């Protein structure tokens, strides 16, 4: 048998020299490569064994992309095509890089310590360390994290005597980082107005300060590494000669500067092996540019796109649903997931009367799955918005089910919720020093660290609380005390939800998060959603408890925060946003809140390709499930502490009916609630909740919350009605085209 193998080997391209020693080595090499390729399907083998050429591997969900990427590296090394020294492999997380190295060492007896495998930031840091002089950096340069960077910007602004109320430091930070990620220095940024010019001046001075102090931020790592390669031909040619094979994971998530950096390293002769999936590009808000995949095809003259379409994760019905949904997106490279598995169960659809009943149904199904022998760790609850977790957590706690919030914090542990609760605690008990320290200068009101230290010294000297010491102080500390006293007085006779609404406004929390812009705007919007959900939590608490006092609610919040958070090794449910679920898989998945304005999210209306990105996000959610998938939504959901009607998500209508099993009657009649998804709480919105305005009587025959259809704009829900007769008009939130005012005389609306 060995003789036949050797004969084949002598005729193979691996046989370069033939003698006894060399023959044994080549035989071992041949056997190793046979082992490497065993178990790969034909497209995977094609990708792994490609000759020296650039390629795009379009790897669908669950198609074994990590195995292909790692095996490609092992194959190149084992065939002698390239040494470990000549490979550059880029991942998006340190975890992925470590997994790649672990897999490689299990495939080949090689030392990976000298290999360049890591994240963009990690590899750029390594390059700058090696060429610190050419990069104009000290050898011991330090890296600023986000918090350090913000502190550095504040120092610059203070030195420049810039008002941090007009130029919010966090906004300036986003401006600087965003500019660098586009490859722009301060003198490259076009400033069309005095406000932008001033931010550019801060940018320039910040860069100068960092240079003086020998520090770089994360965006600077990539930008300076790119500049090093583009300006220094010798260094660029050195790395181009070294890294003949460049491999990139999750290529759809690269931003413009990252792609430019890769192009410089690849040069004209090197092979760029990019693995990605345009249907799973969900990070545009972080600067990811799915268009890089199309540019790769043009720039590197990629002749064949290898599609990995066989899915090893999910049953057929789940994949058919994902394929049908994503086919509605435009400008796809195109692929069709399939599996050798059976069709499996249909997708289970549940329409609940309310969000609370939706959560209760989910809990009952989880208990049933558990009785069938499914471990809790094999079940995931996915939601589009972090704020949705609150009602789910409440039901899980009530049922005694252990859970873990993956990639985030439980509701009552989130920063903005803890801030809000701290204000309430100080109002309820001014002796609570911990709560007071948390909020005395948040949002920022000019009470510095030294003032707080002095306050603590006075309190300790007089054996009193910080609040008592503050009451005797003057200036800004006195103003803070006055605000707390005023809030206590104003809310003394108010019901619990209105107390919270008043405090959220008067404390400045709503204004603080509403004023965020740039890259932090998305995060701030989520925090506002969570503050809005705190109102909903209070409303539900009043409904469920005889003692609905503020003291009782604060105790309830503390108990929920401290219960049922499972440890890392415990059998526990996974709760997470859809974004956080990417790369994970579970036996059973619940996709919750399938309502228009929630999923797809209402913010997508105002973004380029917003609906396409939301659809890709839904595609990611569907393909997390291996065996069972639930889609749940509610006829009404609580917003701003009030019940609002909801329309079923347009994505539900893009799923083939034959793949769905409706647990509840399909599209049950809806009650007349107020329209869903008014803007998330702004300072005005929460104030309206505390003192709701009376709506004028509806004289037109149309009611607020009514589902309607327009010949041109499609389906929608009535938001508002004004006037009578020929002057009557109606505001409708249309599913596809947003909100519009229409004259009732010419609107030609049809009631659904």
URWO-V451219 format. One record per helix or strand of 2 or more residues. SS is the DSSP state (2 for helix, 1 for strand). FROM is the first residue (numbers start at 1). LEN is the number of residues. Records with the same first field share a line. If there is no record, write none. Layout:
BEGIN
SS = FROM-LEN  FROM-LEN
END
This chain:
BEGIN
2 = 2-9  20-18  42-7  65-14  84-3  94-14  120-11  146-14  169-13  186-3  194-20  218-14  233-10  251-3  256-11  278-3  284-3  292-8  316-11  355-17  376-3  386-14  411-3  415-14  433-7  449-14  466-6  475-16  496-11  509-6  518-27  550-13  578-4  602-5  610-13  650-5  657-3  683-8  725-3
1 = 55-5  87-5  116-4  142-3  215-3  245-4  271-6  305-4  347-8  379-5  403-3  573-5  586-6  597-2  625-15  642-4  660-3  707-4  714-9  729-6  738-6  749-3
END
